Structure formats: C-alpha cells, structure tokens
Amino acid sequence: MPIFHGKAALIEFLNSVKTPNSTIGFVPTMGALHQGHLSLMQQSLAENNNTVVSIFVNPTQFNNAEDLKKYPRTLEEDTQKIFNLNAKIIVYAPQVDDIYEGKVVSQDFDFDGLENQMEGKFRPGHFNGVGTIVKRLFEIVSPTNAYFGKKDFQQLQIVKKMASKNHLEVNIIGCEIYRESHGLAMSSRNERLSKTEREKAAIIYQTLLEAKEKFKTQDCTEVKNWVKEVFNSNTIFDLEYFEIADEETLIPCNAKSKDKNYRAFIAVFVNNIRLIDTISLK
C-alpha cells in the first residue's frame, strides 16, 4: 500500500498513475478511523480509478488546545484498517510542516455567512481552519471527487462554498451518516466515552428522530423547546445547541416556509466530550 509523508513524493506518484480519463477520489480524515470513514473510502473505490486518503490532525481547526492534545492519533492502526479494506488505496500522512511550511495559521475565508451559524458560534475560527486545510489538500491531491460525511453537514456546505469561490474543479460528495447499532453517529470521539455513556448517548439520535416527527405538526420554536426539555431532564448531558435551519443557507428557522428544506442540528457534551449529529426534516 503506497504511504506518503511528503507532498512532493505524493504528487509525483499521482502524476505517474494518472491517465487522461482517470479519476481520483479523495477522503480527507484526521485519523482514528472507524466504519464511517471506511464507508467513504468504499464509495470512492467504487466510483474512481484511484483513491487517496489523508490522515492529518489539523491544528488550525481546533479552538480548544486541550481538545487538540487529546485527539487520538492512531496512524499504525489506521493504515492497517485501510490496508485490510483495499491495499491499492493511497495514503497521505504528512507532518505539520509539510502542510503549513512553518506558518501554522489559517487563511481568512468568506463563506457567505455559513460560518456564523451553529458550530461557528461556539468554535470561533474553526471553519477558517477547515477551509485552509481542505483547500491545501485539494491543491496537493487534485481530486476529481472528494467525499465528506453528512454528520458534519455544516462543514460539508462550507467545503462546497470554499471550492466554488476558489474555482476548484472538484466534485464534493456528501455521504450518509454511518451509525452504531443503537443510532449514535460514528465519531472518533466516541472512543473516549465509557460503555455506559456510549449507550446513553443513543438518546441524541432518538431525540432527532422524534423532533423530525414533531416538526410535521409543530413550529420551529415548539420543537426546539421540547428538545431543550429532553436534555435538561438528563443530567449526564449538557446541550450546547439544538437548531433547525435551512439546509442551503443554514439560517435558523423562525417560521416554516414550504419552499425550503430544513435540517436539525445538535451538539451535546457527555462528560466534557462533544458530540454532534444532524437529520434532514424533509
């Protein structure tokens, strides 16, 4: 399995395997791989001639230094999982200097307001960090198609906006959320939960499903208030936000409009471990 730690060698290799009609699928990750990541890789393998997976814990998208420090780094296990899936996958696992060349700072982006909602409110600078690393990786890999999970739906919209505004010729593909058996959205952070916490965290998805049903007959405020009550009565959880927003603009819903597609977004702390999830309300 080809593994590269430097962009120059990766670019040289990709140029050597390219043909005029071949395609490159790209799955950017921060490692600590789980079945959700592998499902993105499987889709890329099915739809492209070559698949590249990056493993890089990006420092500029963490606004919490402790969170960055604790983020799991499991390169050996990750590469084994990729090898077991398909030994032809190309892995790019750079060091910070290979990406940032001594200047670990974010580029400033204008995402047309997408960055000001939900995650942007609670994680200042986060999306500039996301935009910076994804743009840099796109420039290095030059993918035809790039695959992102819909669990980070706001990030998905941000990446689409960044690619469009920077005229990057890459097709951004949103992939369905991969869930554990009880419904909890798969995340690298789940590994930090105890078995009991992990089981109880299933209430996050259960609440989203019920909110979707309630949204059929109730207005936005009623549904939001109900979700707040659910988590206020569960002391193991600290609800950071629950929002219902237009999928396209991410502007919060005040009154329903028939010509808009709405989505529910949630962020919850379980013993200081932050979990997010989302569901379409169509």
Secondary structure, 3 states (H helix, E strand, C coil): CCEECCHHHHHHHHHHHCCCCCCEEEEEECCCCCHHHHHHHHHHHHHCCEEEEEECCCHHHCCCHHHHHHCCCCHHHHHHHHHHHCCCCEEECCCHHHHHCCCCCCCCCCCCCHHHCCHHHHCCCHHHHHHHHHHHHHHHHCCCEEEEEHHHHHHHHHHHHHHHHCCCCCEEEEECCCECCCCCECCHHHHHCCHHHHHHCCHHHHHHHHHHHHHCCCCHHHHHHHHHHHHHCCCCEEEEEEEEEECCCCCECCCCCCCCCEEEEEEEEECCEEEEEEEECC
